[in-house]
Amino acid sequence: MKKYPDQWTQKDFLKNKIKLEKEGIKVLLIDTILSPIDKAETTVYNRHELKTQPEESVFVFYCDSGKATLDRLKEYKENFPKQHCISLKGGRGYWRKNMMILDEDDNS
């Protein structure tokens, strides 16, 4: 199984989402606080639903500050041993809704 860091910044998330999804790996931004992020596709934390996601999927968990999801990362990794679990550094509070990463391979 591929190794990932415990935390990603928003830039890491956006960059890796493009790269990994080209490789067929699903990357989900997981809302643990029932508070979606503007201009971001999020998935509400539901343990049973998430277990149905493909193996090797990457789950990036967020809360308000990033502290709670980092503190609970060990628990998430135990709950989802077939997927990769990462905490969003700074959480929802540091998310810049207008930040975009351009796909460097997109020549259109």
C-alpha positions as CSV (number, residue, x, y, z in Angstrom):
1,M,0.0,0.0,0.0
2,K,1.3,3.5,-0.9
3,K,2.5,5.7,1.9
4,Y,1.0,9.2,2.5
5,P,1.8,11.9,5.1
6,D,-0.6,12.4,8.0
7,Q,-1.5,15.9,6.8
8,W,-2.1,17.8,3.6
9,T,-2.5,21.5,3.1
10,Q,-5.2,22.7,0.8
11,K,-2.7,23.0,-2.0
12,D,-1.5,19.4,-1.4
13,F,-5.1,18.2,-1.5
14,L,-5.9,20.0,-4.8
15,K,-2.7,19.0,-6.5
16,N,-2.8,15.4,-5.4
17,K,-6.5,15.0,-6.2
18,I,-5.8,15.9,-9.9
19,K,-2.8,13.6,-10.0
20,L,-4.3,10.6,-8.2
21,E,-7.6,10.7,-9.9
22,K,-5.7,10.4,-13.3
23,E,-4.3,7.2,-11.8
24,G,-7.8,6.0,-11.0
25,I,-7.5,6.6,-7.3
26,K,-10.5,8.3,-5.7
27,V,-9.8,11.2,-3.4
28,L,-12.5,12.4,-1.1
29,L,-12.7,15.5,1.2
30,I,-14.5,14.2,4.3
31,D,-16.6,16.6,6.4
32,T,-16.5,15.5,10.1
33,I,-18.4,18.6,11.4
34,L,-21.5,18.8,9.2
35,S,-20.2,22.1,7.7
36,P,-19.5,21.9,4.0
37,I,-16.7,24.0,2.5
38,D,-17.7,26.6,-0.1
39,K,-16.7,25.7,-3.7
40,A,-15.4,22.3,-2.6
41,E,-16.9,18.9,-3.2
42,T,-17.2,17.3,0.2
43,T,-18.6,14.0,1.6
44,V,-20.2,13.9,5.0
45,Y,-18.5,11.4,7.4
46,N,-20.5,8.2,7.4
47,R,-18.4,5.2,8.5
48,H,-20.6,2.6,6.8
49,E,-20.7,4.5,3.4
50,L,-17.0,5.2,3.4
51,K,-16.2,1.5,3.9
52,T,-17.8,0.9,0.5
53,Q,-15.3,3.1,-1.3
54,P,-12.6,1.4,-3.4
55,E,-9.4,0.2,-1.8
56,E,-6.6,2.6,-2.0
57,S,-9.0,5.6,-2.0
58,V,-7.7,8.6,-0.2
59,F,-9.8,10.2,2.6
60,V,-8.9,13.7,3.6
61,F,-10.7,14.5,6.8
62,Y,-11.4,18.1,8.0
63,C,-12.8,19.8,11.0
64,D,-12.8,23.5,11.9
65,S,-9.1,23.8,12.7
66,G,-7.5,20.5,11.6
67,K,-6.6,19.7,15.2
68,A,-9.5,17.2,15.9
69,T,-9.0,15.3,12.7
70,L,-5.3,15.0,13.3
71,D,-6.0,13.9,16.9
72,R,-8.4,11.2,15.5
73,L,-6.3,10.1,12.6
74,K,-5.2,6.9,14.3
75,E,-8.9,6.0,14.8
76,Y,-9.7,6.8,11.1
77,K,-6.8,4.6,10.0
78,E,-8.1,1.7,12.1
79,N,-11.7,2.2,10.8
80,F,-10.5,2.3,7.2
81,P,-7.5,0.0,6.9
82,K,-7.9,-0.5,3.1
83,Q,-8.0,3.3,2.4
84,H,-5.5,6.1,3.1
85,C,-6.5,8.6,5.8
86,I,-5.1,12.1,5.9
87,S,-6.0,15.2,8.0
88,L,-6.5,18.6,6.3
89,K,-4.0,21.0,7.8
90,G,-5.7,24.1,9.2
91,G,-9.1,22.5,8.6
92,R,-12.1,24.4,7.2
93,G,-10.8,27.7,8.8
94,Y,-7.8,27.9,6.5
95,W,-9.6,26.8,3.3
96,R,-9.3,29.5,0.7
97,K,-12.4,29.1,-1.5
98,N,-10.9,30.7,-4.6
99,M,-7.6,28.8,-4.6
100,M,-7.2,26.7,-7.7
101,I,-4.6,24.4,-9.1
102,L,-4.2,24.2,-12.8
103,D,-3.8,20.8,-14.3
104,E,-0.3,21.0,-15.8
105,D,-1.1,18.1,-18.2
106,D,-4.1,19.8,-19.6
107,N,-3.1,21.4,-22.9
108,S,-6.5,22.8,-23.9
